[in-house]
Amino acid sequence: MSTPAVASPGSADLDFGPARRIRRAARRAQRKNAHPHAQLPWDLRVLFVVIVVAILAEAGWLASGGSLFRVDSPSMCPQVCVGALVLDRPLAPGASVQKGETVTFVPPGFTVEYTHRVVKVFANGTFETKGDASNIVDPWVVSPAELKGVTVATVWGLGWLSSALPFLAAGMALILLFRRSIDVRVRRAYDRLLAVILIIVPIWLIKPLIRAMVIQTSSLKHGMERLTIVNTGLLPSQFRASGGQFKDFVASGQRISLVGPVQPSGQVAVSQFVSFHWLGWTIVAVVIASPLLLFLLQLPRQRKLAVQHAGPTLAERLAAEYPEEVLAAAFARVSGLTGPPTSLPRTPVVAPAPPPRALNADVESFVGESVPAPPAVPLVESPVVEPETAPSPEKKKKGKKGKKKKRKDKNRRADEKPFEATT
């Protein structure tokens, strides 16, 4: 007959039942009572969710057989401009492309993918293409074998996010990995700094905000030249030709023409700046000032949380752990006193007393009888200690001579003293 096994406190059987529920409740209570700065701030949480959703969406699309491309040229502006994300699907077996469809292909003799619109389909299945921003048909004929896919959808500006996704994922992983090594009291400030760095570095590397491309030039009279420019950045811009025309509020993907003089270098100097209406500049100012506004709004709450999580003081911890007699004995042993801490010697601060006559006169007028004058307290003057100075060489010599003389006199007196025998 076998006896039932008794589970030891460290056995794996305690992972089931009430022990597991107790541990879960303890972890929830620990997270609830943890310092508020130990958790991720809301901006890093939003960024983390965006990165995870983007990675899962790309992985799911690629796993389903689709393909992703980022547009790098303005040949299809303004419908599919630079920075747009192109989502393609393979052509179904036995099907052929149709006129007006947008397709992605590799032209004959090239290694780079192009996304253009089909303008003509031949009987053998080959077709011709053209960019929406150009009036000229492409100088090639594409065969079905060179087709990469038919465009299903395009998303403006999302191609920049797809390009920055590796940087964002690596930066977020480093933040989550090394964040616990930072002191919890200053962790929130580091979180804000790391979030800003995580956004600024990809923007600085990819430069998606301010950019443009010249797609056509034509010479005019008197040394002037006409430029056809496309704003390929994400922000509206102002274009100014040095000594020539300028255009304001050029939207992303918009095409404009500028006329300007040809410089000695043989080119027209064109500058590009961010250009917003008053509402746009207001939104930019609010976005820039939002960290300061959030800090000012959360300052009272942060102070309250800092006081709540400051913990007990040293005196409170000692009073809670040790009885009063032990603390008094320890205080007396450290300070050299025999009494309790309340018997510390204190020097009373006595205000100077008024003259005795005036005091007697006031008391006599109030009481009606004479009051003896208080005894005079003698003033003890503290000795003046003069600073010690180094003796001069002459004083040193005199001091040595005097010591030798005193020693000789002492020895002479000892010799002259009669010897007394003791019995």
C-alpha positions in Angstrom: 0.0 0.0 0.0 1.5 3.3 -1.1 1.3 6.5 0.8 0.4 9.7 -0.9 3.4 11.9 -1.7 3.6 15.1 0.3 4.7 18.1 -1.8 7.7 20.0 -0.4 7.6 23.8 -0.3 10.0 24.0 -3.2 8.4 21.3 -5.4 6.7 21.9 -8.7 3.3 20.9 -7.4 3.0 24.3 -5.7 2.8 25.9 -9.2 -0.9 24.8 -9.4 -3.8 25.8 -7.4 -3.8 28.5 -4.7 0.0 29.1 -4.7 -0.2 30.2 -8.3 -3.1 32.6 -7.6 -1.2 34.0 -4.6 1.9 34.7 -6.7 -0.2 36.4 -9.4 -2.0 38.6 -6.8 1.4 39.5 -5.3 2.8 40.5 -8.7 -0.3 42.6 -9.5 0.0 44.3 -6.1 3.7 44.9 -6.7 3.0 46.5 -10.1 0.3 48.6 -8.6 2.4 49.9 -5.7 5.5 50.4 -7.9 7.0 53.8 -8.5 5.1 55.5 -11.4 8.4 56.2 -13.2 9.1 52.5 -13.4 6.5 52.1 -16.2 6.8 53.3 -19.8 5.4 56.8 -20.4 2.5 57.2 -22.8 4.7 58.5 -25.7 7.0 55.4 -25.7 3.9 53.2 -25.4 2.3 54.7 -28.5 5.6 54.4 -30.4 6.0 50.8 -29.2 2.4 50.0 -30.4 3.1 51.7 -33.8 6.3 49.7 -34.3 4.7 46.4 -33.4 1.6 47.0 -35.6 3.8 48.0 -38.5 6.1 44.9 -38.2 3.1 42.6 -37.9 1.3 44.2 -40.9 4.4 44.0 -43.2 5.1 40.4 -42.1 1.5 39.4 -42.7 1.4 41.0 -46.2 4.6 39.4 -47.2 3.6 36.0 -45.9 0.4 36.2 -47.9 2.4 36.5 -51.2 2.3 40.3 -51.6 5.2 42.6 -52.1 6.1 46.1 -50.8 7.9 48.9 -52.5 8.8 52.5 -51.7 8.5 55.1 -54.5 11.8 57.0 -55.0 11.2 59.0 -58.1 8.5 61.6 -59.0 7.5 60.1 -62.3 4.0 59.1 -60.9 3.3 62.3 -59.0 1.0 63.6 -57.7 -1.0 60.3 -57.3 1.9 58.1 -56.3 4.7 60.4 -55.3 8.1 59.9 -53.6 7.8 58.2 -50.2 4.5 56.4 -51.0 4.2 52.7 -50.1 3.1 50.5 -53.0 1.4 47.2 -52.2 1.4 44.7 -55.1 -0.1 41.3 -55.7 1.2 38.8 -58.3 -0.8 38.5 -61.5 -3.2 35.6 -61.4 -2.3 32.6 -63.6 -3.7 33.0 -67.1 -4.6 36.7 -66.6 -3.1 39.6 -68.4 -2.6 43.3 -67.5 -5.2 45.8 -68.5 -4.8 49.3 -69.9 -4.8 52.0 -67.1 -3.5 49.6 -64.4 -0.5 50.5 -62.3 2.1 47.8 -62.3 5.6 47.2 -60.9 8.2 45.7 -63.2 11.9 45.6 -64.1 12.5 47.1 -67.5 14.7 45.2 -70.0 18.4 45.9 -69.3 17.6 47.3 -65.8 17.9 46.0 -62.2 15.6 48.5 -60.5 11.8 48.1 -60.1 9.6 50.8 -61.7 5.9 51.5 -60.9 4.2 53.0 -63.9 0.8 53.0 -65.6 0.0 50.7 -68.5 -0.9 52.7 -71.6 -1.0 50.0 -74.3 -1.3 46.2 -74.3 -0.2 44.1 -77.3 -1.7 40.8 -78.5 1.3 38.8 -77.3 0.9 40.0 -73.7 3.6 42.7 -73.8 2.7 46.2 -72.9 4.0 49.8 -72.8 4.0 52.1 -69.7 4.3 55.8 -68.9 4.6 57.9 -65.7 1.8 60.1 -64.8 4.1 63.1 -64.4 5.6 62.7 -67.9 4.1 63.2 -71.4 6.4 60.7 -73.0 5.9 57.0 -73.2 8.7 54.9 -71.7 11.3 53.7 -74.2 10.7 50.0 -73.6 8.2 47.2 -74.0 7.6 45.0 -70.9 7.0 41.3 -71.2 4.9 39.3 -68.7 8.1 37.6 -67.3 9.4 41.0 -66.2 6.3 41.9 -64.3 6.6 41.9 -60.5 3.0 42.6 -59.6 -0.1 44.6 -60.0 -0.6 47.5 -57.6 -3.4 46.9 -55.2 -3.1 50.1 -53.0 -0.7 53.0 -52.4 -0.4 54.8 -49.1 1.1 58.4 -49.1 4.2 58.8 -47.0 4.1 55.3 -45.4 7.1 54.2 -47.4 9.3 56.4 -45.2 8.0 54.6 -42.1 8.7 51.3 -43.7 12.3 52.4 -44.4 12.7 53.7 -40.8 11.2 50.6 -39.3 14.6 48.7 -38.7 16.0 51.8 -36.9 12.9 52.2 -34.8 12.7 48.5 -33.9 16.4 48.3 -32.9 16.2 51.6 -30.9 13.0 50.4 -29.0 14.7 47.1 -28.2 17.7 48.8 -26.7 15.5 51.1 -24.6 13.5 48.2 -23.2 16.7 46.3 -22.6 18.7 48.9 -20.7 15.9 51.0 -19.2 15.9 49.0 -15.9 19.5 49.9 -15.3 18.6 53.6 -14.9 17.6 55.0 -11.5 13.8 55.0 -11.1 13.9 58.5 -9.8 15.4 60.0 -13.0 14.0 57.3 -15.4 11.2 59.5 -16.7 13.6 62.2 -17.9 15.7 59.6 -19.7 12.5 58.2 -21.3 11.6 61.5 -22.8 15.1 62.0 -24.1 15.2 58.5 -25.6 11.8 58.9 -27.3 13.0 62.2 -28.9 16.3 60.5 -30.1 14.3 57.5 -31.4 12.3 59.9 -33.6 14.9 62.4 -34.6 17.7 60.0 -35.7 15.6 58.2 -38.5 14.4 61.6 -39.7 17.9 62.9 -39.9 19.1 59.8 -41.7 16.3 59.5 -44.3 15.4 63.2 -44.6 11.7 62.8 -45.6 10.4 66.2 -44.7 12.1 68.7 -47.0 13.2 67.5 -50.5 12.6 68.2 -54.1 13.5 67.0 -57.6 13.9 68.8 -61.0 12.3 66.7 -63.7 12.6 69.0 -66.7 14.6 72.1 -67.8 14.3 74.4 -70.8 16.4 77.3 -71.9 14.9 80.8 -72.5 16.1 84.1 -73.9 18.5 86.5 -72.1 20.2 83.7 -70.1 17.1 82.6 -68.4 16.0 79.0 -67.8 12.7 77.3 -66.9 12.7 74.5 -64.3 9.9 72.0 -63.6 10.2 71.0 -59.9 8.3 68.5 -57.9 8.0 68.8 -54.1 8.9 65.2 -53.0 9.0 66.0 -49.2 6.2 65.5 -46.7 5.9 69.2 -45.8 4.6 72.1 -47.9 7.5 74.2 -49.1 8.4 77.6 -50.7 10.7 77.5 -53.7 12.7 80.6 -54.7 15.0 81.0 -57.7 17.9 83.4 -57.0 17.1 86.6 -59.0 13.9 85.0 -60.4 10.5 83.8 -59.5 9.3 82.1 -56.2 6.3 80.0 -55.3 4.7 79.7 -51.9 2.7 76.9 -50.2 3.7 74.1 -52.6 2.1 70.9 -51.3 3.7 67.5 -51.2 3.7 66.0 -54.7 2.8 69.2 -56.4 4.6 70.2 -59.7 5.6 73.8 -60.4 7.6 75.8 -62.9 10.2 78.4 -61.9 12.1 80.8 -64.2 15.5 82.2 -63.1 18.8 83.4 -64.4 21.6 81.0 -65.1 24.4 81.4 -62.6 28.2 81.5 -63.6 28.2 77.8 -62.6 25.8 77.0 -65.4 22.8 76.2 -63.2 19.9 78.1 -61.7 20.2 78.5 -57.9 16.9 77.4 -56.2 16.3 77.4 -52.4 13.6 75.5 -50.6 12.0 76.4 -47.2 9.1 75.1 -45.1 5.9 77.1 -45.9 2.8 77.0 -43.7 -0.3 79.1 -43.4 -1.0 80.6 -40.0 -2.9 77.6 -38.9 -0.1 75.3 -39.8 2.5 77.4 -37.9 0.1 77.3 -34.9 0.0 73.5 -34.9 3.8 73.4 -35.2 4.2 75.7 -32.2 1.8 73.6 -30.1 3.6 70.4 -31.1 7.0 71.9 -30.1 5.7 73.3 -26.9 3.7 70.2 -25.9 6.5 68.7 -23.8 6.8 71.8 -21.7 3.0 72.1 -21.4 2.7 68.5 -20.3 5.5 69.0 -17.8 3.8 72.0 -16.2 0.4 70.2 -16.1 1.9 67.1 -14.5 4.2 68.9 -12.1 1.7 69.0 -9.1 1.0 65.3 -9.6 4.7 64.4 -9.8 5.4 66.3 -6.6 2.6 64.5 -4.8 3.9 61.1 -6.1 7.4 62.0 -5.1 6.2 62.6 -1.5 4.2 59.4 -1.5 7.0 57.3 -2.7 9.8 59.0 -0.7 9.5 56.4 2.1 9.9 56.8 5.8 12.7 58.9 7.2 15.6 57.5 9.2 14.1 58.6 12.5 10.8 56.9 11.6 12.5 53.6 10.7 14.5 53.6 13.9 11.5 54.4 16.0 9.5 51.5 14.3 12.3 48.9 14.7 13.8 49.7 18.1 12.2 50.5 21.5 12.7 53.8 23.2 15.1 52.5 25.9 17.4 51.0 23.3 17.5 54.2 21.3 18.2 56.3 24.5 21.0 54.0 25.5 22.5 54.2 22.1 22.3 57.9 22.0 23.9 58.2 25.4 26.7 55.8 24.4 27.5 57.8 21.2 27.2 61.3 22.6 28.9 60.5 25.9 25.8 61.6 28.0 24.2 59.6 30.7 20.7 60.9 30.4 18.0 60.4 27.7 18.1 62.5 24.5 15.8 65.0 26.1 18.6 66.0 28.6 20.8 67.6 26.0 22.7 70.6 27.4 21.3 73.7 25.8 22.8 77.2 26.1 19.9 79.5 26.9 19.7 82.7 24.9 19.1 85.6 27.5 18.0 88.9 26.3 19.9 91.9 27.7 18.1 93.2 30.9 17.1 96.9 31.1 18.8 99.2 33.7 18.0 98.3 37.3 16.5 101.7 38.2 14.1 101.7 35.3 13.0 98.1 36.2 12.5 99.1 39.9 10.5 102.2 38.9 8.2 100.2 36.7 7.6 97.5 39.3 7.1 100.0 42.1 4.5 101.8 40.0 2.7 98.6 39.3 3.0 96.8 42.7 3.0 99.9 45.0 6.1 99.0 47.1 9.8 99.1 46.7 11.5 96.1 45.1 15.2 95.5 45.7 17.4 95.7 42.7 18.6 92.4 41.1 22.1 91.4 41.9 24.6 92.5 39.3 26.0 89.6 37.3 29.8 90.0 36.9 30.9 89.8 33.3 33.7 87.3 32.6 35.9 88.4 29.8 37.2 85.7 27.7 41.0 85.7 27.4 42.3 87.0 24.1 44.4 84.3 22.4 47.0 85.8 20.3 47.9 83.8 17.2 51.1 81.9 17.5 54.0 83.0 15.3 57.0 81.1 14.3 60.0 82.0 16.6 62.9 83.8 15.0 66.4 82.1 14.8 67.7 84.4 17.5 64.9 83.4 19.9 65.6 79.8 19.1 69.3 80.2 20.1 68.4 82.0 23.3 65.9 79.3 24.2 68.4 76.6 23.7 71.0 78.4 25.9 68.4 79.0 28.6 67.5 75.3 28.7 71.1 74.3 29.0 71.7 76.7 31.8 68.6 75.5 33.7 69.8 71.9 33.3 73.3 72.8 34.6 71.9 74.6 37.7 69.7 71.6 38.4 72.6 69.2 38.3 74.7 71.5 40.5 72.0 71.7 43.2 71.7 67.9 43.1 75.4 67.6 43.7 75.4 70.1 46.6 72.5 68.4 48.4 73.8 66.2 51.3 73.3 62.4 51.0 70.8 61.1 53.4 71.0 57.4 54.2 67.9 55.6 54.9 67.6 52.9 57.4 
